[in-house]
Amino acid sequence: MQDLLSMLHAIRRPTLLMRAARIGAEDYRRSVHLPRLLGYGVLPRHGAALLKLIELEADLNSQRTGGDTSYSLIKHVDVLIAMLGEARVLRASQAA
């Protein structure tokens, strides 16, 4: 099984979508973003949060590519921002 960071690296999305997420990830704050996306309560660890975000993003991408009318571009970018932010923190913790 791939590790979380290699799973994240394998995701291919439109350039404009990823550019918006990278810009937003610079201001990512875990305590603000994660509860809004994953639900309020105790925040999961970085790896668990990233796994949930990857699953949520896969669902959103399926909606995007399938032309689902309930697709929200804003939510998709928000999830991508959180994914990139969590990945940065996870990378930094593994390097230390």
Backbone torsions as a table, in degrees:
resi	resn	phi	psi	omega
1	MET	NA	137.9	179.6
2	GLN	-69.0	149.6	173.6
3	ASP	-78.9	168.4	-172.8
4	LEU	-61.0	-41.2	-177.5
5	LEU	-69.0	-35.5	177.2
6	SER	-72.1	-32.1	174.2
7	MET	-63.0	-42.9	179.8
8	LEU	-65.4	-39.7	-180.0
9	HIS	-66.1	-28.8	-177.7
10	ALA	-79.3	-12.1	-178.8
11	ILE	-72.1	128.9	178.4
12	ARG	-115.9	120.2	-180.0
13	ARG	-131.6	163.6	178.6
14	PRO	-56.8	144.6	-175.5
15	THR	-56.9	-44.5	-177.8
16	LEU	-64.3	-38.1	178.2
17	LEU	-63.6	-45.5	-179.9
18	MET	-70.6	-34.7	178.1
19	ARG	-63.8	-42.8	177.5
20	ALA	-62.6	-40.4	179.8
21	ALA	-66.6	-40.5	179.6
22	ARG	-64.4	-40.5	178.2
23	ILE	-64.3	-44.3	179.7
24	GLY	-68.0	-30.0	-177.7
25	ALA	-66.6	-19.9	178.0
26	GLU	-65.4	-27.7	179.8
27	ASP	-106.0	17.2	-177.3
28	TYR	-65.6	129.7	174.1
29	ARG	-128.2	115.2	-174.3
30	ARG	-55.8	-43.7	-175.7
31	SER	-68.1	-20.3	179.7
32	VAL	-96.4	-45.7	-173.0
33	HIS	-77.1	-46.3	-173.7
34	LEU	-62.5	-45.3	179.7
35	PRO	-59.1	-36.1	179.4
36	ARG	-65.3	-32.6	-176.8
37	LEU	-92.8	-38.1	-172.9
38	LEU	-106.2	-7.2	-178.7
39	GLY	105.0	152.7	-177.2
40	TYR	-81.1	156.3	-177.3
41	GLY	131.0	-156.9	180.0
42	VAL	-70.1	130.0	179.4
43	LEU	-73.7	136.0	178.1
44	PRO	-71.3	164.9	175.3
45	ARG	-63.5	166.4	-174.6
46	HIS	-59.7	-43.7	-179.7
47	GLY	-65.0	-44.3	179.5
48	ALA	-66.4	-39.7	178.6
49	ALA	-64.6	-42.4	180.0
50	LEU	-64.0	-39.6	178.2
51	LEU	-62.8	-44.6	177.6
52	LYS	-63.3	-40.2	179.4
53	LEU	-66.2	-38.2	178.0
54	ILE	-62.9	-42.4	178.2
55	GLU	-64.8	-42.7	179.0
56	LEU	-63.6	-41.1	180.0
57	GLU	-67.7	-36.8	178.2
58	ALA	-62.4	-40.3	176.4
59	ASP	-63.9	-43.5	179.1
60	LEU	-64.3	-38.9	179.4
61	ASN	-67.4	-36.0	175.8
62	SER	-63.0	-40.1	175.9
63	GLN	-63.1	-41.8	-178.8
64	ARG	-62.9	-48.6	-176.4
65	THR	-75.2	-24.8	-179.6
66	GLY	-86.7	-4.1	178.9
67	GLY	73.2	24.7	179.4
68	ASP	-63.7	131.6	-177.6
69	THR	-72.8	-15.2	178.6
70	SER	-88.2	1.4	179.8
71	TYR	-63.3	134.0	178.1
72	SER	-118.5	112.7	178.3
73	LEU	-62.6	-39.1	-179.2
74	ILE	-62.5	-44.1	178.8
75	LYS	-66.0	-38.4	179.8
76	HIS	-62.2	-46.2	178.7
77	VAL	-63.9	-40.2	179.6
78	ASP	-61.5	-42.3	178.1
79	VAL	-66.7	-40.9	178.0
80	LEU	-63.7	-39.0	176.6
81	ILE	-59.7	-47.2	179.7
82	ALA	-63.5	-40.0	178.2
83	MET	-60.5	-47.1	-179.3
84	LEU	-66.0	-39.9	178.0
85	GLY	-63.5	-45.3	178.7
86	GLU	-66.0	-36.5	179.1
87	ALA	-65.5	-39.3	177.6
88	ARG	-61.9	-45.2	-179.7
89	VAL	-65.7	-40.7	179.2
90	LEU	-64.4	-43.4	177.2
91	ARG	-60.7	-43.9	-179.2
92	ALA	-64.8	-37.7	180.0
93	SER	-72.0	-30.8	177.9
94	GLN	-75.1	-30.4	179.5
95	ALA	-73.9	-26.7	-177.4
96	ALA	-80.1	NA	NA
